[in-house]
Amino acid sequence: MSFTSNSITIKNYTNYMAVPKKRTSISKKNIRNTLWKKKGYFTTLKAFSLAQSIFTGNSKSFFCKKYKR
C-alpha cells in the first residue's frame, strides 16, 4: 500500500498591521467614550435593580433560597 502526500505551497506574504488612514477627530472620540460609559452605567442599574428585587423577595426572574429571619 502506498500513500502519496499532496504538497501545499504557501507563498511568503508579509503581514501588514492595520493603520488608521486619518486621525480620529476629538468629537468622534468623545462620542465613543460617552457611549462606552453609558453602557456601563446601564448595566450597573440593571444589576442594582436585580439585587434590590432579590433582597426584597419580589424577584420573578431569579430564583434564590429564602431564609427565615
C-alpha positions in Angstrom: 0.0 0.0 0.0 1.5 3.3 -1.0 0.4 6.8 0.2 1.0 9.9 -1.8 1.2 13.2 0.1 -0.2 16.3 -1.5 2.3 19.1 -1.2 0.8 22.5 -0.5 2.9 25.5 -1.4 2.5 28.6 0.8 3.6 31.9 -0.7 5.5 34.2 1.6 3.3 37.2 2.2 4.5 40.0 4.5 1.9 40.8 7.2 1.0 44.4 7.4 -0.5 46.0 10.5 -3.8 47.8 10.3 -3.1 51.6 10.5 -5.8 54.2 10.5 -5.9 56.3 7.4 -6.8 59.6 9.1 -6.7 60.9 12.7 -10.0 60.5 14.6 -11.5 63.8 15.5 -11.9 64.8 19.1 -15.7 64.9 18.8 -15.9 61.3 17.5 -13.6 60.2 20.2 -15.8 61.9 22.8 -18.9 60.4 21.4 -17.5 56.9 21.5 -16.2 57.5 25.0 -19.6 58.6 26.3 -21.4 55.7 24.7 -18.9 53.3 26.3 -19.5 54.9 29.7 -23.3 54.9 29.3 -23.2 51.2 28.6 -21.5 50.6 31.9 -23.9 52.9 33.7 -27.0 51.0 32.4 -25.5 47.6 33.3 -24.9 48.8 36.9 -28.5 50.0 37.1 -29.8 46.6 35.9 -27.5 44.8 38.4 -28.6 47.1 41.3 -32.3 46.6 40.5 -31.9 42.8 40.3 -30.1 42.9 43.7 -33.0 45.0 45.2 -35.6 42.6 43.9 -33.7 39.6 45.3 -33.3 41.3 48.6 -37.0 42.2 49.0 -38.1 38.8 47.7 -40.1 40.3 44.8 -37.9 38.7 42.1 -39.8 36.7 39.4 -36.9 36.1 37.0 -34.3 35.0 39.5 -34.7 32.1 41.9 -32.9 32.1 45.3 -33.3 30.3 48.6 -35.3 32.2 51.1 -34.1 32.2 54.7 -36.3 32.9 57.7 -35.3 35.9 59.8 
